[in-house]
Amino acid sequence: MSEDFRANAKQLMQGFCRVCPICNGRACIGEVPGMGGLGTAASFHNNVAALAKITLNMSALHGVTAPKTNTTFLGTELKMPILAAPIGGAQFNMSKGFDEEAYIEAVLAGCEDVGSLGCTGDGVPAFIIDAAVKSLSQHKGIPFIKPWEGKELYEKIDRVLACKPVAVGMDVDAAGLVTLRKMGRPVAPMPVSTLSEVVSYVHKHNNTPFIVKGIMTPGDAEKAITAGADAIVVSNHGGRILDHCPGTADVLPAIAAVVHKRIQIAVDGGVRSGTDVLKLLALGADVVLIGRPVCVASVGGGREGVKQYFTTLNQQLNQAMLLTGVENITSITNEIIYHV
Ligand SMILES: Cc1cc2nc3c(=O)[nH]c(=O)nc-3n(C[C@H](O)[C@H](O)[C@H](O)COP(=O)(O)O)c2cc1C
């Protein structure tokens, strides 16, 4: 992303985000609402640290000259295995009074421009879902709805289904979200039986796939599969839910082993480069989501900023694949990771 866009983001995000050279959660400890990690921000820090400690086996003696980064996620063709994570509440998390519609429109349109996919978030104020629905009716994307109780949940699901999204997701970990509690609308953890009903409801509409976000253990992955999910997102919500969680790169291999390719796996948390993406694919993910840096790209550069950011990430991924000797996304294996 251009320096101009970053400088613009720095100005617009004052009081919310310092737009640090490396987005690692050190400058924004405890800033939730805001862009930081909850409490000591250990979960955010652990995401970044878990990725940083993984190293790659470099190899330049092979015949791979033009790696291909295209892939398929839940039946949708993508030019890269990198998606924008669902993020809601631009005006109280990112930039005072920032327009939610402008924010999410730039994310979905910018992602679409480069053959990626953007996700939309959800929250207490109606303007978050309103903006998501408006943008989803014009662009491909994946809405994530919070596990609300009663009719609010199904009303929101109906609204997003009407946009014919690629899939519908639910961040079940929102049960820990302090932002919802502060606005007087906390949500609770969801038993598998309730989750199954939600999944069946979504499946009944054009067989729309369902994604469960907020999986951090093999046991919860198995429960999501039991409930009928088509994909999971291994995620600790960017460290905004529960302090002292492990990094997602640390828990991913055991979860991937249990899932054993029965459903697809997305992962997020601290992903900042194409090399990070390659590491997570080698650890068992099918696609990777990126959160905070996409906010910076969208606030600072709009649709063009998002487009530039994803283009750079894809170039970095391509370069990393070239120097680890992998031809395409499906041939990435754990063998490219250096084991001491
Ligand atoms: C300001 C902010 C708002 C978020 N809102 C949502 C949301 O509405 N729904 C959701 O599923 N996740 C939400 N998340 C979590 C992200 O989807 C994602 O899991 C996390 O940001 C990934 O970590 P990263 O930011 O280090 O890349 C939010 C994260 C941030 C920073």
The ligand as an SDF file (V2000), in Angstrom:
LIG
                    3D

 31 33  0  0  0  0  0  0  0  0999 V2000
  -11.9760   -3.4500   15.0640 C   0  0  0  0  0  0  0  0  0  0  0  0
  -12.3050   -4.8900   14.8800 C   0  0  0  0  0  0  0  0  0  0  0  0
  -13.6310   -5.2740   14.6670 C   0  0  0  0  0  0  0  0  0  0  0  0
  -13.9560   -6.6200   14.4680 C   0  0  0  0  0  0  0  0  0  0  0  0
  -15.2480   -6.9610   14.2050 N   0  0  0  0  0  0  0  0  0  0  0  0
  -15.5500   -8.2690   13.9510 C   0  0  0  0  0  0  0  0  0  0  0  0
  -16.8890   -8.6470   13.6120 C   0  0  0  0  0  0  0  0  0  0  0  0
  -17.8070   -7.8320   13.5300 O   0  0  0  0  0  0  0  0  0  0  0  0
  -17.1200   -9.9720   13.3700 N   0  0  0  0  0  0  0  0  0  0  0  0
  -16.1220  -10.9140   13.4320 C   0  0  0  0  0  0  0  0  0  0  0  0
  -16.3720  -12.0910   13.1940 O   0  0  0  0  0  0  0  0  0  0  0  0
  -14.8540  -10.5760   13.7670 N   0  0  0  0  0  0  0  0  0  0  0  0
  -14.5480   -9.2860   14.0040 C   0  0  0  0  0  0  0  0  0  0  0  0
  -13.2510   -8.9460   14.2880 N   0  0  0  0  0  0  0  0  0  0  0  0
  -12.1950   -9.9890   14.2910 C   0  0  0  0  0  0  0  0  0  0  0  0
  -11.6110  -10.1790   12.8830 C   0  0  0  0  0  0  0  0  0  0  0  0
  -12.5430  -10.7410   12.0170 O   0  0  0  0  0  0  0  0  0  0  0  0
  -10.3840  -11.1070   12.8770 C   0  0  0  0  0  0  0  0  0  0  0  0
  -10.6950  -12.3000   13.5300 O   0  0  0  0  0  0  0  0  0  0  0  0
   -9.1350  -10.4910   13.5080 C   0  0  0  0  0  0  0  0  0  0  0  0
   -9.0820   -9.1070   13.2940 O   0  0  0  0  0  0  0  0  0  0  0  0
   -7.9010  -11.1550   12.8950 C   0  0  0  0  0  0  0  0  0  0  0  0
   -6.7420  -10.6840   13.4740 O   0  0  0  0  0  0  0  0  0  0  0  0
   -5.8010   -9.5520   12.8180 P   0  0  0  0  0  0  0  0  0  0  0  0
   -6.5480   -8.2680   12.9620 O   0  0  0  0  0  0  0  0  0  0  0  0
   -4.5830   -9.6170   13.6730 O   0  0  0  0  0  0  0  0  0  0  0  0
   -5.5450   -9.9110   11.3780 O   0  0  0  0  0  0  0  0  0  0  0  0
  -12.9230   -7.6060   14.5070 C   0  0  0  0  0  0  0  0  0  0  0  0
  -11.5970   -7.2180   14.7100 C   0  0  0  0  0  0  0  0  0  0  0  0
  -11.2750   -5.8750   14.8860 C   0  0  0  0  0  0  0  0  0  0  0  0
   -9.8340   -5.4960   15.0560 C   0  0  0  0  0  0  0  0  0  0  0  0
  1  2  1  0
  2  3  1  0
  2 30  2  0
  3  4  2  0
  4  5  1  0
  4 28  1  0
  5  6  2  0
  6  7  1  0
  6 13  1  0
  7  8  2  0
  7  9  1  0
  9 10  1  0
 10 11  2  0
 10 12  1  0
 12 13  2  0
 13 14  1  0
 14 15  1  0
 14 28  1  0
 15 16  1  0
 16 17  1  0
 16 18  1  0
 18 19  1  0
 18 20  1  0
 20 21  1  0
 20 22  1  0
 22 23  1  0
 23 24  1  0
 24 25  2  0
 24 26  1  0
 24 27  1  0
 28 29  2  0
 29 30  1  0
 30 31  1  0
M  END
$$$$
